[in-house]
Amino acid sequence: MTVLTSVPQQRLLVTEIPGPKSKAEIQRRSEEVSGGLGIAFPAVIASTGGAILVDLDGNQIIDMAAGIGVNNVGNSAQRVIDRVIEQVQAFSHTCFTVAPYQGYIDVCAKLNAHTPGTHKKKSVLVNSGAEAVENAVKIARHATKRQAIVVFEHAYHGRTNLTMALTAKNMPYKEGFGPFASEIYRMPMPYELRWLGDKATITADALEEVAHKIEKEIGAHNVAAIMIEPIQGEGGFIVPPKGFLPGLSKYCAENGIIFIADEVQTGFARTGNMFAVENENVVPDMIITAKGIAGGLPLAAVTGRAEIMDAIHVSGLGGTYGGNPVACAASLGVFETIEQDGLIERAREVGKILGHALCELASKYPIIAEVRGRGAMMAIELVKPGSLDPNPEAMTKVINYCAKKGVLLLSAGTYSNVIRFLPPIVISDELLLDAMSVLDEAFASL
């Protein structure tokens, strides 16, 4: 597809990666920035466009990360730029709960219209995915007058105190940061590759186990909400088996529990639907969005049934920067780009190209145990050949090889053995295939 950008859409190596200018800045980073921050790619970025990142040394890098699923409409998308410039020239902040403005209302209207379900919906805007998750929990508890929140193995919901309690993986997200918030209960996730039971009945068995644990360990009447990612992100792009999400939704409806879909990473056309739950026609009571919502500016939202969202007392929700006008302008540019450039269908095309290439690699290299995902959200899980033992060492080597060749990839997974592919949805077929050829080289190098 055509991408409007001055940055050539091709991989180009001018120096080794990292080059001398990047090395100097990374050294400065180590002196000035907290050591608690990680770094996934060893180069410092100077400019971007479409699906290409340009570093300080002039290397052009294929972006297969999109800022962790943020730049769905591409790096520096034109409609986003235009709306941001127009808004920042008008005003940059008033605080919506002090002096409201149209952009906030417009974004809420877009979310209410585009999220699944024909029921009356309302939204609240905040700054980040973790903040949206916390607000969803607040709303669910207040609306139901219940306390318990049910989440799942391999889940990732954020890094704040409450969201660390919701997140499953200890290292690096939770280690040493406790104690965590209470009344959080974790359920088994039907992770098909590693499911120990009968895979032919995985959906029914998993739903039965979840219902049994809730009834015996919590009491369904004490559960305010069940929260799940429609495709688990940091957990390794684990796709629930068909019927699991509808089964959870049905259980919630039968027991007065609010069903919350955390679509922070899966939303905004990423999986080949506007929202991933649409793949099985699931209609959540609440849906959490962030990442792809505003083309890189900090914005997130909770959208839910109007009666749930209105259950909160006046001023029970809010925050100084939530729904900042510049971020709202960017979000409107994102909606416009998705709608006018057909990015939902493009994500499906990206998924076909990625899926075919990754399956070919899996047939060639037994180290790849599984290819999974949907649309422009795909992953491969690496194991030691002949077993299901995780192979994080191979994952690290492959990612590092690709980085040196100018392809940015991200890791994931509870066992740190998953490579995930989250390119901007606007990426060209040529760039995708070039990235896959480098990935092939990386596996061959093992």
N, C-alpha and C positions, 0 to 999 in steps of 0.2 A: 504494500500500500504506500501511497505518497505521504511523506512527512515534511511539513513546512519547517525547515530549519536550515541555518547556514552551515551547520556542522555536517561534513560529508558522512554518509551512512556506510562506513567501511572500517574494518579493523586495520590499524596501521601502527607498526612499531618503529619508533625513531631512535630510542635508546633501549637498553635493558630495562626491565621493570623490577624494582623501582629505579628510576633514573637519578642523576645527581641532584636535581632540584627537589625531587620528592624525598630523597634521602635526607637532605638538609632540613626540610620541614618536619619530617617524622622525628628527627632528632630534637628539634625545637618543641615538638608536641610532647615528647617524653619529659622535657624540662618544665613545661608550663601547664600541662593538663593532667588531671587525676589519673593515677595508674589503675584505677578501678574501671576505666573504660577500655573495652577491647578494640581490636581493629581487624577487619575481615580482608581488606585489600591493601597491599603495601605501596600505594601511590596516593598523591594528593591531587584532588580534582580542581581544574581551573575553569572549565566550561562544559556544557552538556548540550545535547540536542537529540530528539528522537530516542534511539536506543544506543547512543554512543556517548561515552564519557571521555573527555580530553584531559589528560593530566598536565602538571606543570612543565613536563619535558616534551609535550607535544604528542605523546602516545595516544592513539584512539582505541578505546577499550569497548568491547561489546558488553553491554549492561544486561546481565541475566538475573538481576536482583531487583531492579526498579525501586531501590531504597527500602527493601523488604516489602514489596507489594504496594508501594505508595504511588509511584509515577505510572499508573496504569495507562494514562493518556499520553505518555511520553515525557521525557525530560524537557523542561521549558516549553510546554505546549502553548501555541500562540494564543488561543482563546483565553487561557488562564492568565498569560502575561498581560494581555490587553485589559482584561477586567481588573486585575490587580493594580495596574498603573492608573486606571481611571478612578478606582476607589481610594487609593492612597493620596491622590491629588485632591480628593474631596474631603476626606477625614480618615484617620487611622484608628480612632478609639473614642467611645463615649461610655462604655459599659451598658449592655443591653437592658439590664435591670435598673439603670439610672435614667438613661435617655435612649429609648429604642430607635431602631432604624430598619429600613425595608429589607436589607440583605439577609438578616437573620430570619425574618418571616418567610422570605422567598425560599431559602434553603430548607426550612421546615416543611413548607408546602411541597417542594420537590421530593423530600424523603417520604412524606405522607402519601404522595401519589405513586411513588415507584416501589416502595416496599410491599411485600406480598399481602394479599387480603383486601377485600372490598369494604371492610368495616371502617368506621370513623377512627382516625388515628391522629395523634399529636406527637410532637417531638420537643426535645431539649438539646441544646448544643453546648459542648464543653471543649476542652483543649486536647485530650489525648485518649487513646483506647482504654488505658487503665482507669482514667477518670470516668469514662463512660460506663465501664463495667461497675465501678463503685456506685455510680448513680443508679444503675439498673437494679443493683442489690438493695439500695436504699428504698427505691420506689416499690419493689416487689414486697419487701418486708412491711412497709407502711400500708400498702394496699390490702395485703392479706391478713395483717396482724399476726403473722407467723415469723419464725426466726431462721429455720434451717435452710441452707442452700446446698443443693446437690450438684456436684461437678464430676469429672471423669478422669480416669488414668490418662496420662500423656498430655493432659490439657495445658494450655498456656493462656493466661488471662491478664498478665501484667506483672509489674515490679513494685507497686506500692504495698503497704502492709496487708490490706485486705486482699488485694489481687495476688500477692505471693501465696496467701493461704489457699486461694483458688487454683493456682498453678501447681502442676504435679512435680516437675523436675527440680531436684534439690540444687545441684551444681550446674551452672553458676548462679541461679536465680534466687535461691533461698538460704544457701549456706551461711550460717553465722548471723542472720538477720532477724531471728525470732526474738520473743514469742509472737505468734501470728494470731489473727482474728479467729474467734471461736464460731461454733455452729456451722462449720463447713464439713460436708461429708462427700467422700470420693467413691465413685462406683466403677466397676470394671468396664473397660472399653473393648468392644469387639474389633480387635486388631487382627485382621484375617491372617496375615502372614505368620503371626506368632500365637494364634488361638490354639489352645491345647485341646479343646473339645472337638465335636463333630462339626466340620465346616459346612456341611450340608444343612445344618439346622442352627447355624450361628446366630441369626437374627432372633429367632424365637427363644433360644437358650439365653442369650444376653439380656433380652427384655425380661425374661422370667427371673433371672438372677438380680437384675436391678430392682424389680418390684419387690422381690423377697427381702433384699437387704434394706430397702426403704421401710417396708412394713415392720420388720423385726428390729432394726437398729435405730430408727428415727420415729416412725409413725407418719404415715402420709399426711395426716391432719396437722402436722407440725412443719411441713415443708412449704416454704414460701415460693421457691422457684427451682427449676432444673435448668442449668445453663450448659450449653454445649456448642463447640465450633462445628459447623456442618462438614468441614474438612479440617482436621486438626493441623495447625500450622507448625509451631516450634516442635511439636511432638513427632513430626516426621511426615506430614501430609497424609495422615491416616484417613482413609475414606471409609465411613461407616457402611456396613453391608446394606443392601437394598432393604427397605422396610423398617430399619432401626429408628430413623428420625421420625417417620410417621407414627411408629409405635410409641415412642416417648411422648409425642404430642398428644396422642389419644389418652395415654395414662394421665397426663397432666390435666386434660379436660375433665376426666372422670373423677379427679380428686381435688379439684379447685386449686391446682398448682399452676403458677405462671411459667410458661415455656419460653425461655430466652435463647435466641440464636445469637452467638457471638460471631458476627460477620466482619470483624475488624480486618482480617487478612483475605477473606473470600469474597468481599463485596465489590460492587461497582464494576461489573462485567468480567471480573477476573476469571471465573470458572466457566464462562460460556452462557451464563444467565446473569441478569443484573445482580441477583443474590443467589447464593448456592442452594438455599433451601428450596428454591423453585424447581430444582431438578426432580424432586418427588412431590411437588405441589404442597409442601408443608407451609402452614401459615402460623408463624410464631405470635405469641402475645406481645413480646417485645423483641426488638432487633437492635443490636449494638453495631455501630459503624465507626470507622476511623480510617487510617492509612490512605486508601484510594479516594477518599471523599473530597480532597482539596488540592490535589496535584503537588503535594510537598509542603503546604502550609499547615500549621497545627490546628486541626479541627476534628471533632468527633461528635457522635450523637447517640441518643437513645430515642427510638421511635416505638410507640406502643399503642395499644387500644386506648381510646380517649378516656374511658372511665378509669383505667389504671393510672394514666398519666395525670389525671385531674384529682386523684385521691390524695395528693400531697397538699398540705397547707401552704398558703401564700408565703413566699420567701423560703420555703423548705428546700428549694433547688436554686442554684445560681453560682456565680463566681465572677471575678473581676474581668477575666479575658475570654470567658466562654462565648463562642460565636463571634469572635473578633470580626469586624466588618471587612478587613482585607482578606482574611481566610474565607469568609462567606462569599466574597466576590470570586475568589479562586474556585470555590466549590461550584458556583453557578457556571463557570467556564468548563469545569469537568463534566457536569451534566450535559451541557451543550455539545461538548466534543463527543461524548459517548453516543448521544442521540443522533447527531448529524453525520458522524463518520462511521456509523455501523460497527461499533467496537464490540458489541455482544457477539455478533456473527464472526468478527475477526478473531476473538478469543477462541472460538471453536476451531477456526482454521489453524491457529497457532497450536492448539492442542493436538490436532491431527498430525501436523508436521513433527512436533516434539515427540508425540507418542510413538509414531512410526520409527523415528531415528533412535529413540531410546530402546525400543523393543529389539531393533536390529543389533544394538550394542549388547543387550542382555543375552541374545542368542549367540553372540560371539565371545562374551566374557562371562564365565560362570560366577565370577565375583559379584555380579549384579543379581540379587535374589528376587527383586520385584521392581516393576515399573508401575507407578500409581499416580493418581491425580485426575484433574479434569480441566479442560480448557488451558489457559496460560498459567496453570498451577500444577506442575508435574514434579515428580521426584523419583529417585532410584535409591534403593537400600542395598548397601554393600555388606557382604558376609565373607567369611573364610570359605573357600570352595569346598563343596561336599558337606556343608553344615549350615546351620542358621546362626552360628556364632558371629556377633557383630565385628565389623572390620573398620574401626575408626582410623587406624593407621593408613589404610589404603585411601579412605575418603580424604584425609589431609593431604596425602601426596598428589591425588588427582586435582584437588582444588588449587594447590600451590603450583602445579604444572600449568594449569589453565591460566592462572594469574600471570605467570611469566610470559605467556603467549598472548596476553591481552584479552582474556575472557574472564569476567567477574562472575563467580559462582558463590552460593551460600551453603553452609552446612545446616543440618537440623537433626532432630531425632532424640528420643529418650536415651538411646545408646550411642549417640554422636557418630552415627554411621550412615546418614542420609545426605544426599546432595539434592538440593531443591532448585527448581527452575522457575523464576518469577520475572520473565522479561516484560518490559513495557508492551502492552497489547499492540501498539503500533509498529513493533519491530518487523522488518522486512523478512521475507522468506530467505533471501540471500544471507542475511546476518545470522538467522537461526541455523541454517545449514553450515555456515562457516564455524559457528560455535560448536556444533555437533562434531565437525571434523577435528577440531582441536581436542574435544573430549575423547574422541576415538584415539588420537595420538597419546593422550594422557594414560588411558587404560593400557595401550600397547607398551608404554614405557615401564609399566609395573613388572 
